[in-house]
Amino acid sequence: MNYKNWRLETDAHHIQWLYFDKQHASVNTINKEVMEELSSILDLLATDTQSAGLIITSAKKSGFIAGADITQFNQFKDISEAISVLTLGQRVFAKLAALKIPTVAMIDGFCLGGGLELALACRYRIAEENSRLGFPEVKLGIIPGWGGTVRTVRLIGAPSGLNMIISTQTLTGKAAAKIGLVDVAVPKRQLKHAAEYYIVNKPAAHQPSTLQSWTNQPVLRQVLGHLIRKKLQQKVNPLHYPAPFHVLDNWELLGVETDAAFEREARTCGKLFFSDTCQNLVHVYFLQEKLKSLGKETSFNPQHVHVIGAGTMGGDIAAWCALRGLTVTLQDLEPRYIAAAIKRAHALFKDKLKERHLIQKAMDNLIGDLQGNGVAKADVIIEAVVEDLAIKQAVFKSIEAQAKPQAILATNTSSIPLDDINTVMQQPERLVGIHYFNPVAKMQLVEVVRGKRTHTDIVNKAISFVRRIDRLPLPVKSSPGFLVNRILMPYLLESIDLLNEGVPMTIIDKAMTQFGMPMGPITLADTVGLDVCLSVANYLTTYFHTPVPVRLTELVAQHNLGRKTGQGFYKYDKRGKQIKPETAPYEKPLDDISNRLILRMLNEAFACLREGVVADGDWLDAGMVYGTGFAPFRGGPIHYAKSQGIAELYQQFIKQQEARGEKLKAAPAWELTEA
């Protein structure tokens, strides 16, 4: 029988090979049609007395299974339909688990969400050593709904199983084998042989250890549940992200041994689909996919990157590019700056790569280049010197003639318009902005900045390069501050104004973390560096005439620059940990603070849309979520404004202005522009 998404073949040893090859898709994901076809195949195999076993694998080179097809999330009419689809998946995987013949999931590449739930329904799991296995569902505001919360915890015990689901961290094949999630992890060349071995020899299926089994007993569930919940609440607000708490609640109540646990999992997941958190996080997911889709039409394939400036940003940009497999030459005026950058790079490589030969390979990619010999060889040249127009102009005037004609000339400026920098260039159309955020290794977003003269082909190549190093490119127009800093700076300066008005900084930060920000604005300013904040603020004020707080200027003059110097607004210990001052009493609602700061941010966001800094509200939301950590569960600033009512928020902002006299100039109406 022919199937749209599956291919069933029988080899000479009567082993059934089931290849997942989703129709019209580059990546395997599971939807209702895929599940129904799998159900038919399993019915067929259940009555087949000749088969020696079943091996399920992917026909695609992109990986095993990326999980459920997220586009179907928006197609459910109601909770009942969502639960029905989840229950269907559970029944199909129960059929797989009930087959009398041995079954193997042969995993090569990513195995996520529903893909891992399918694998857990097999008797054996064989993984390539570097495959990635995990449950990302909590990031979408839901929980695994096809048996994952039950089978995982049953197989490897509560501590490891719950942590895997709640944290959403992925494991390599090797790491998964160590905890018993997969039976064995092998090199790619041995994968097929290992899968066949398990079918032919039928070793005993993996069972949890006695201790792992004990962790799922009623008494221990209550003790462990209390401890895990307490730890979880220190990191996650259940009002913002309820899904992980539901995982814990279900496990505490029903454990992992009964059908009721599966039923409750499906009901819980079905309800979460229709929560605001899930809807907003799915919106953010599609924003990410939109950014990932950029650059595919360009065949640019850079091999060599030259970075000028080995400070924190330049050195870390060079390290990231080397980590991603590119040859990188790093230039600075003095060897000590390059040496410090290479030392930081080694620490990054150790953290990311673990294995000695991979670390050494990455180190070999990174080459100190005091004389700048790499300029003539590089495909991409990134300037990351101090934020000074004259110095940047001198750099590009010097390197333009040395660089290959087809090389990208990029600046990492955080705020200076490209059309100010490129005035000294013979070919100003070659200059593009590739603006990273600090810390480079953690921040996914990179602004790709287009000046008035920048050639379209150069912009497209820059976007392709950003995707090549596994970052999210956001196309923005060159204007002061671009997008992220333009919106972020008024928010930070407004928080300092609140501080000057007598609101304790711990209260300001608490108000914004309570809103959902990863850190408060005062802590964020300290983390970015007060010197950087002052530099950007001073530059932006020449365009927008926003006063720079005296307190910020004074702290920088005293060399109290934040976390990096041990003192800024807060004090920090030698490890960089914040020393919290005693919280002063504060009687007013924290919502008053968060509303004021968010309205200030929204006013600047709508100004960016009016001026065409980005194409539309979706691009703006993507920039702020991935560039600043704007509360993802709220969907981004513009999405949040839509949900609350743009006109209503605008009136609140006007009233706020009126109450404060002449502090802010009259704000034009907030309107959406669509691309």
Secondary structure, DSSP 8 states (H G I E B T S, - for coil): ---SSEEEEE-TT-EEEEEE--TT-SS--B-HHHHHHHHHHHHHHHT-SS--EEEEEESSTT-SB--B-GGGGGG--SHHHHHHHHHHHHHHHHHHHH-SS-EEEEE-SEEETHHHHHHHTSSEEEEETT-EEE--GGGGT----SSHHHHHHHHH-HHHHHHHHHH---EEHHHHHHHTSSSEEE-GGGHHHHHHHHHHH--------HHHHHTTSHHHHHHHHHHHHHHHHTT--TTT--HHHHHHHHHHHHTTSSHHHHHHHHHHHHHHTTSHHHHHHHHHHHHHHHHHTTTTT------EEEEE--SHHHHHHHHHHHHTT-EEEEE-SSHHHHHHHHHHHHHHHHHHH-SHHHHHHHHHHEEE-TT-GGGGT-SEEEE---S-HHHHHHHHHHHTTTS-TT-EEEE--SSS-HHHHGGG-S-GGGEEEEE--SSTTT--EEEEEE-SS--HHHHHHHHHHHHHTT-EEEEEE--TTTTHHHHHHHHHHHHHHHHHTT--HHHHHHHHHHHT-SS-HHHHHHHH-HHHHHHHHHHHHHHH-----HHHHHHHHTT--BGGGTBSSSEE-TTS-EE--------S-HHHHHHHHHHHHHHHHHHHHHTTSSSSHHHHHHHHHHHH---GGGT-HHHHHHHH-HHHHHHHHHHHHHHTTTSS-----------
